[in-house]
Amino acid sequence: MVALTSCHHDKSIGIRLMTLSVANVNYAYNSRTQVLNDVSFTIAEDQIMGLIGPNGSGKSTLIKVILDLLQLQSGRIRIGSESSQSRSAKMSSIYLSSNDYLPEFLTGEEYLRFMHGLYREPMDHAALRTQFVRYSMRDRHRDLIEDYSHGMRKKLQLIAAFMLRRRFTVIDETLNGVDIDAINLFERDIRKLATEGRSVLLCSHDFSMLEHVADELALLIQGALVVQAPVRKIIQDHGTIADLASEFIQAMEPS
C-alpha cells in the first residue's frame, strides 16, 4: 500500500488524536468470497477521508463493517477510544447511505425529530427551518417524505447529519442525484464539520468534489487498500484523483 499519511497532533500534549482506527480487517461472505483483505487505515480528528474504488471493490462492505452493520470477523475497529461495537461509538457516529429509503409516512420534520430522538438530542426548530431554506426546500419540512423527489430525500439525509453533528460522519454516495447548488453548499458544510474537530469518511465517485473537500484519500481495489495519501500529494504527483485511480486499476488488471 502507498501510505503517505499526515498526522494530527494535540499541540498541548503531543498525542495524535484519532477518530477512527481500522486495523487488519478481513471480511468474507462465504469461504470463497473474500471481500476485504487486511484493510488498515486511520482518520484523525478534523479530517475528511475520501474513499474511492471500482464497483465491487468492497467500499460499502467496509463501511458497514466499520459501523457494525455487518459483524466484524477479524481485525480491530475503534471509534475514538471505544470498540466500534460499543453503544458510545454508535452514538458518536451517523451513517448516510447511498439509497433514499426513508420512512415515507413521516414528514421531513417528523423524520428529523425521530433522528434526534435516537441520539437523545433536542431538536432546534429554527435551525431546521434554516436548513430547509438553505437546501432549497423552503416550507417543505411538513410535507410527507413520499412527496419528496429523490434529490430532496438525499438533502434530508444531509440536513439530519448537519443538525446532529456527530463526532464521526459516514457518507456513502449520498450525493447522487443532488443538484449542483446543494453540492456546493454541502462542500462548505462538510468542511465546517471538520474545522470543528469532527471527522468524515466520504465515499464518492465524484473525484472533483473530493479534490475540493477531502484531506486524505483511500483507494480500495479488490478488497485491498492500495493507497492512503494526502489529496494534496496525490494532485502534486498524479495531476488528479482520476489519474491516480486509473494508474492503479490498470496496473492491477490481468495482463
N, C-alpha and C positions, 0 to 999 in steps of 0.2 A: 504494500500500500504506500502511495505517496502521502507522507504525513508532514505537512508544513504548518502545524497548528500554532496559533497565537495563544498567549497566556493572559489571563486576567487576574490581577492581584488586588487584595485589600491593602492599600498603601500603608495603613496604620500598623498592620501586623505581618504583612508579607506573605499571607497564605492565599493560595489560589482557590477561588470560590467557584464551585461547580453546581449548576442546577441539575444537569443530567450526566450520569456516568453509565455507559454501556460497556460491559467487559465480556468478551469471549462468548457472545450469544450465538447459539445454533438453534435452528428450528426445522422440523421436518413434518410434513402432513402424513406421511407413512414411511415405511422403511426404504422406499425407493425414490421419494420426492423430497430431497433436501432443498429447502428454500433459503435459509440463512446459514452462512458459513463463517463462523468465528468472527463475528462483527464486534468491533470495539471502537468507540469514539466518545467524546465529551462535548458538552455545551456549557460554556461559562455563563455566569450572571451577566446581564446586559448584552447578550449576544443573540444574533439571529443566524441560525444554521439553515442553509438551503439544502434540500435533499433531492437528488435527481437520479435518473436511471431509466433504461428502456422499460417498456411494458413487460411485466413478468419478472422483473429483476428482484422483487421481494420488498419493495418500499412499503406498501400497505401492510404486509405481514409484519415488518419490523415495527411500524408504528403501533400496531395492535398488540404486539408483544410488550413494547415499552409501557403501554397504558394498561396492561393486564387484561386486555380484551381477549387475548389468546394466552394460554398458560405458558410461562417460561419453562423451557425444557432443560436448558443448560446455560451456564454463564451467570452473570450478575447484572442487575439494573438498579440504580439508585436515583431517586429524585430528591435533591438536597441531601440530607443525611439519612434518609429513610429508604427502605426497600420500596420498589415500585408497586408492590402488592399491598402496602400498608394503607390504612384509611387516610392518614395525613398526606401521603404522596398523592392520592387520588383527589383529595380536597384542594390541593395546591395546583392541580392541572385541569386544563379544559381541552377538549378534542372537537375540532370542526372537521366533519367527514366530507368525502368527495360527493356523496349523494345529497339529495334535498328531502329526505324522508322525515318530515316534521309532522307533528300531530295536527292534521287539517281541521279538526273540530275545535281547536283553540284559536283565539285571535292572536295577533302578534304580541300584544301587551300581556295576555294570559300566558303565552309561552315564556316570555321573559320573566314574569312573576314566578312561574314554575321553576325555571332555571335558577333564579335567585334563591328560591326555597331549598333546592337541592344543596346549594352551597351555604345555606344559612346566612345569607347576606340580605340586608334591607334593600329594597329597590327604590332608586331615585327617579320619580316620575318625570321631573323636569329634565333630567338627563336623557330619559327615554325619548321624550318628545324632541329634544335637540338632535339626538342621533337619527331619528327618523327623517327629520328635515335635512340633515347633512347628507344622508344617503338617498335623497330624492324620493322619500316615501312619506311625505307630509300627510298627516291626518289618516294614515293607513294602519295605525297601531291597533285600532279597534275593529279592523276587518278580519274575517276568518282567513286563516292561512290557506285554505282550499282555494281562495280567490286570488292568492298571490301568484305572480309569474315565477318561473324557475329562477330568474335573476333576483327577484325580491326575496325569495326564500333563502338564497345564498347570503344576501345582505343582512337578513335577520340573524343568521348564524354569526356573521361578523359583529353585528351590534351586540349580541349576547357576550361575545368574547371581550369586546372593548368596554362593556359595562362591568363585567365581573373581574377583569384584570387579575387573572391568576398569575402565580409565580412562573408557571410553565404552560405555554400555549402551543398546541399542535394543530397545524392546518394542512389537510391532505387534499390538494386540488380543489379547495372550496371556491376558488375564484373563477372556475369555469362557468361561462355564461354571465359573468358580471360585466356591466358596461364600463367603458374606459374612464369616465369621471369617477365612478366608485373605486376603481383600481387605483387611480391617482390618490384619492382620499385614503384608501387602505394603506398605501405606502407610507404616508405621513403618520397615520395612526399606529402602525406596527413599529415604526422607528421610535415613536414616543414610548411605547411599552418597553422597548429595550433601554431607552435612556433612564427609565425609572428603576432599572436593575432587574427587570424581568427577562425571561428567555423564551425564544421561539424556535420551533422546528417547523420549517415551511417546505412542504413537498409540492413541487410545481414543474410543469413543462414550459412555463413562461420564463425562459432564460434571461430575457431583457429585464423583466421585473426583478429577478433575483440579483442581477448585477446592480440594480439601484438600491436594494434594501438589505441584502444578506452580507454578513461579516465573513462567514466561512461557508464552504461548500463541501458536501459529502456526495460522492458518486458511487452508486451501488450497481454492480453488474453481476448477473448470475448468482445473486445472494452474497457476494463478497464486496466489502468496502474497499475500493481500489484507490480512492483519493479522499483525503480530508485536508483542505488547504484554504488559506485566506483568499477571498474573492479578488482582492487587490493583486495578490501574487499570481493568480490564475490569469487575470487580464494582462498583466505585465508579461507573462511567459507565453501565453497562448493566443492572446487577442480577445477572445470571447469565451464564455462558458460553452457555447455551442461547438466551438472549435476543439476545446478540451474533450468534450463528450465524444465527438466524432473520432478523435485520435484513439481514445481508449477502446471504444466499441469496435472500431476496425481492427485494432491490434489483437482483440480477443476473439475475432471471428476465425473459424477454422480455415486454414489455407487450402 
